[in-house]
Every structure is written in C-alpha cells, then in structure tokens.
Amino acid sequence: MWPALNLLSLFLTCCCARAQEVHRVLASLDGPGDNVIVVKPPLAFSLADAERLLTALDECLAFAAGLAPDALAAYGHTPT
C-alpha cells in the first residue's frame, strides 16, 4: 500500500474509533485500502439523527487532524 493511503487509512480508523467511543456512532472502514467510512444507522433515522451524525463526524475529523501520524497508529482497525 502507498504511504499516503496507509496514512489515510490510519486517519479514518482513528475517526471511526472516536465516533464509536465518544459519540456512540457505529462506523467502520471498507473499500480498497480501507478508504471508505461506512456508517451503520438505526432503522429509524430522523433529521435530528442526521445532524447528530454530521456533528460527530466533524468533531472526529478535527480530532484526528490534530494528531501526529505516529499517534494515529495507536488506533486499531474497527470491526465491520
């Protein structure tokens, strides 16, 4: 895997782990190189739920962006 894709995968893994741990949002990675965030919403998904999801995703991306690349490696792969 190319180094940039590996860094992206680590970044997204951190985002998914934080979404689950902090925001209780079920998310995992999929696709070639684990570069796609998969969100698993409940069957009943309201506009308020969508707003909560986007707020959580925004916070998780900002959190991961503030970490050094070596700190991203501390987050394990999220199960699907």
N, CA, C and O of each residue as an XYZ file, in Angstrom:
320
protein
N       0.854     -1.171      0.000
C       0.000      0.000      0.000
C       0.903      1.238      0.000
O       1.940      1.259      0.663
N       0.504      2.252     -0.739
C       1.255      3.502     -0.791
C       1.240      4.171      0.568
O       0.242      4.077      1.283
N       2.318      4.844      0.948
C       2.368      5.500      2.267
C       1.225      6.475      2.506
O       0.697      6.538      3.616
N       0.831      7.236      1.487
C      -0.271      8.197      1.666
C      -1.585      7.478      1.948
O      -2.382      7.937      2.766
N      -1.814      6.343      1.269
C      -3.045      5.585      1.524
C      -3.020      4.965      2.908
O      -4.054      4.885      3.572
N      -1.851      4.526      3.350
C      -1.732      3.977      4.694
C      -2.042      5.056      5.728
O      -2.746      4.794      6.703
N      -1.524      6.266      5.525
C      -1.799      7.369      6.444
C      -3.286      7.713      6.432
O      -3.868      7.984      7.482
N      -3.904      7.705      5.249
C      -5.346      7.967      5.161
C      -6.129      6.895      5.910
O      -7.080      7.206      6.627
N      -5.736      5.644      5.747
C      -6.410      4.551      6.448
C      -6.280      4.711      7.965
O      -7.249      4.500      8.695
N      -5.090      5.081      8.441
C      -4.902      5.315      9.876
C      -5.767      6.480     10.356
O      -6.368      6.411     11.428
N      -5.826      7.543      9.562
C      -6.633      8.715      9.892
C      -8.114      8.337     10.012
O      -8.784      8.710     10.974
N      -8.610      7.592      9.023
C     -10.020      7.204      9.037
C     -10.315      6.191     10.133
O     -11.405      6.203     10.704
N      -9.359      5.313     10.437
C      -9.531      4.360     11.543
C      -9.687      5.116     12.853
O     -10.534      4.770     13.676
N      -8.877      6.137     13.047
C      -8.988      6.970     14.248
C     -10.360      7.632     14.314
O     -10.977      7.677     15.379
N     -10.839      8.144     13.185
C     -12.155      8.786     13.151
C     -13.267      7.803     13.528
O     -14.160      8.136     14.307
N     -13.205      6.596     12.972
C     -14.233      5.591     13.273
C     -14.189      5.168     14.731
O     -15.232      5.028     15.370
N     -12.998      4.965     15.258
C     -12.865      4.566     16.662
C     -13.406      5.649     17.581
O     -14.110      5.350     18.546
N     -13.084      6.906     17.289
C     -13.579      8.005     18.115
C     -15.101      8.131     17.995
O     -15.778      8.393     18.989
N     -15.633      7.949     16.807
C     -17.085      8.019     16.612
C     -17.789      6.994     17.498
O     -18.832      7.279     18.085
N     -17.205      5.798     17.588
C     -17.816      4.753     18.407
C     -17.638      5.020     19.892
O     -18.584      4.893     20.669
N     -16.426      5.389     20.285
C     -16.126      5.544     21.710
C     -16.756      6.789     22.327
O     -17.278      6.737     23.440
N     -16.708      7.891     21.617
C     -17.147      9.168     22.180
C     -18.598      9.485     21.833
O     -19.358      9.956     22.678
N     -18.974      9.223     20.587
C     -20.296      9.664     20.105
C     -21.310      8.532     19.975
O     -22.476      8.777     19.664
N     -20.876      7.299     20.210
C     -21.757      6.128     20.119
C     -22.366      5.987     18.727
O     -23.529      5.611     18.578
N     -21.556      6.298     17.706
C     -21.958      6.160     16.308
C     -21.222      4.950     15.744
O     -19.993      4.894     15.786
N     -21.966      3.986     15.219
C     -21.344      2.797     14.650
C     -20.807      3.120     13.263
O     -21.562      3.496     12.366
N     -19.502      2.972     13.095
C     -18.854      3.235     11.820
C     -17.675      2.291     11.675
O     -17.070      1.875     12.662
N     -17.358      1.961     10.438
C     -16.196      1.123     10.155
C     -15.643      1.527      8.800
O     -16.189      2.408      8.136
N     -14.562      0.885      8.392
C     -13.929      1.183      7.115
C     -14.158      0.042      6.147
O     -14.293     -1.114      6.550
N     -14.200      0.375      4.869
C     -14.369     -0.610      3.812
C     -13.718     -0.061      2.553
O     -13.188      1.051      2.544
N     -13.764     -0.838      1.513
C     -13.234     -0.397      0.230
C     -11.758     -0.710      0.080
O     -11.103     -1.167      1.017
N     -11.245     -0.455     -1.121
C      -9.819     -0.719     -1.362
C      -8.961      0.209     -0.511
O      -9.109      1.429     -0.566
N      -8.087     -0.364      0.255
C      -7.228      0.440      1.113
C      -7.930      1.008      2.324
O      -7.417      1.936      2.949
N      -9.093      0.475      2.676
C      -9.861      0.988      3.826
C      -9.993      2.503      3.771
O      -9.638      3.199      4.723
N     -10.506      3.011      2.649
C     -10.617      4.452      2.473
C     -12.058      4.945      2.372
O     -12.305      6.055      1.899
N     -13.007      4.124      2.815
C     -14.429      4.482      2.794
C     -14.998      4.310      4.198
O     -14.888      3.235      4.786
N     -15.602      5.360      4.733
C     -16.264      5.258      6.035
C     -17.672      4.723      5.817
O     -18.446      5.280      5.038
N     -17.994      3.646      6.508
C     -19.327      3.038      6.442
C     -20.031      3.344      7.752
O     -19.537      2.985      8.821
N     -21.181      4.006      7.680
C     -21.956      4.343      8.864
C     -23.143      3.392      8.921
O     -23.800      3.133      7.913
N     -23.404      2.880     10.114
C     -24.492      1.923     10.291
C     -25.599      2.565     11.122
O     -25.645      2.403     12.341
N     -26.488      3.293     10.452
C     -27.546      3.989     11.200
C     -28.629      3.017     11.663
O     -28.769      1.924     11.115
N     -29.389      3.422     12.672
C     -30.533      2.606     13.092
C     -31.608      2.628     12.010
O     -31.574      3.469     11.111
N     -32.552      1.712     12.099
C     -33.621      1.667     11.095
C     -34.441      2.951     11.085
O     -34.831      3.428     10.020
N     -34.701      3.504     12.242
C     -35.419      4.783     12.320
C     -34.361      5.882     12.422
O     -33.665      5.989     13.432
N     -34.244      6.697     11.373
C     -33.188      7.702     11.291
C     -33.834      9.035     10.942
O     -34.313      9.236      9.825
N     -33.841      9.945     11.918
C     -34.533     11.226     11.753
C     -33.564     12.320     11.306
O     -32.357     12.098     11.211
N     -34.106     13.486     11.038
C     -33.293     14.650     10.705
C     -32.373     15.006     11.876
O     -31.218     15.375     11.667
N     -32.876     14.897     13.088
C     -32.046     15.156     14.278
C     -30.892     14.162     14.352
O     -29.782     14.531     14.737
N     -31.143     12.907     13.986
C     -30.075     11.902     13.963
C     -29.021     12.262     12.918
O     -27.825     12.100     13.161
N     -29.457     12.744     11.768
C     -28.517     13.146     10.718
C     -27.650     14.310     11.192
O     -26.446     14.333     10.939
N     -28.254     15.264     11.871
C     -27.497     16.402     12.399
C     -26.492     15.933     13.458
O     -25.361     16.416     13.498
N     -26.898     15.010     14.297
C     -26.004     14.453     15.320
C     -24.841     13.718     14.664
O     -23.697     13.844     15.100
N     -25.133     12.950     13.617
C     -24.096     12.225     12.899
C     -23.080     13.189     12.275
O     -21.872     12.981     12.393
N     -23.564     14.227     11.621
C     -22.653     15.183     10.979
C     -21.815     15.946     12.003
O     -20.640     16.223     11.760
N     -22.405     16.282     13.135
C     -21.655     16.950     14.205
C     -20.571     16.020     14.748
O     -19.441     16.449     14.981
N     -20.912     14.760     14.947
C     -19.944     13.777     15.440
C     -18.822     13.572     14.428
O     -17.650     13.528     14.800
N     -19.178     13.448     13.150
C     -18.174     13.245     12.111
C     -17.234     14.445     12.023
O     -16.022     14.277     11.881
N     -17.780     15.635     12.104
C     -16.974     16.854     12.070
C     -15.974     16.874     13.231
O     -14.802     17.198     13.044
N     -16.452     16.522     14.436
C     -15.581     16.514     15.611
C     -14.501     15.446     15.478
O     -13.347     15.689     15.830
N     -14.859     14.274     14.976
C     -13.899     13.180     14.835
C     -12.819     13.524     13.811
O     -11.642     13.238     14.030
N     -13.213     14.133     12.699
C     -12.236     14.535     11.685
C     -11.289     15.597     12.237
O     -10.083     15.542     11.997
N     -11.833     16.558     12.973
C     -10.997     17.606     13.569
C     -10.038     17.015     14.599
O      -8.872     17.404     14.664
N     -10.532     16.073     15.404
C      -9.686     15.421     16.405
C      -8.531     14.688     15.732
O      -7.374     14.860     16.115
N      -8.848     13.871     14.728
C      -7.817     13.086     14.053
C      -6.826     13.983     13.317
O      -5.638     13.669     13.249
N      -7.304     15.090     12.769
C      -6.422     16.013     12.049
C      -5.401     16.648     12.991
O      -4.326     17.057     12.553
N      -5.724     16.731     14.266
C      -4.817     17.321     15.242
C      -3.775     16.363     15.788
O      -2.906     16.768     16.561
N      -3.849     15.097     15.398
C      -2.896     14.102     15.895
C      -1.709     13.959     14.951
O      -1.840     14.138     13.740
N      -0.565     13.640     15.510
C       0.610     13.333     14.703
C       0.425     11.958     14.069
O      -0.269     11.111     14.633
N       1.037     11.721     12.900
C       0.876     10.417     12.235
C       1.201      9.218     13.122
O       0.522      8.195     13.034
N       2.216      9.318     13.969
C       2.546      8.180     14.829
C       1.473      7.942     15.890
O       1.296      6.811     16.342
N       0.762      8.983     16.289
C      -0.335      8.822     17.264
C      -1.532      8.135     16.621
O      -2.289      7.448     17.308
N      -1.715      8.309     15.319
C      -2.832      7.651     14.627
C      -2.679      6.139     14.661
O      -3.673      5.412     14.684
N      -1.456      5.668     14.664
C      -1.205      4.223     14.642
C      -1.673      3.530     15.914
O      -1.786      2.304     15.936
N      -1.946      4.281     16.966
C      -2.405      3.686     18.235
C      -3.845      3.171     18.122
O      -4.280      2.368     18.947
N      -4.576      3.625     17.113
C      -5.967      3.206     16.945
C      -6.015      1.952     16.082
O      -5.481      1.918     14.973
N      -6.670      0.921     16.621
C      -6.797     -0.329     15.868
C      -7.905     -0.256     14.846
O      -8.738      0.651     14.871
N      -7.907     -1.216     13.951
C      -8.931     -1.287     12.911
C     -10.288     -1.560     13.545
O     -10.413     -2.449     14.387
N     -11.298     -0.806     13.147
C     -12.639     -1.008     13.704
C     -13.308     -2.194     13.024
O     -13.206     -2.332     11.805
N     -13.982     -3.046     13.769
C     -14.654     -4.191     13.156
C     -15.855     -3.752     12.319
O     -16.505     -2.753     12.627
N     -16.132     -4.484     11.292
C     -17.257     -4.177     10.407
C     -18.552     -4.665     10.984
O     -19.605     -4.492     10.371
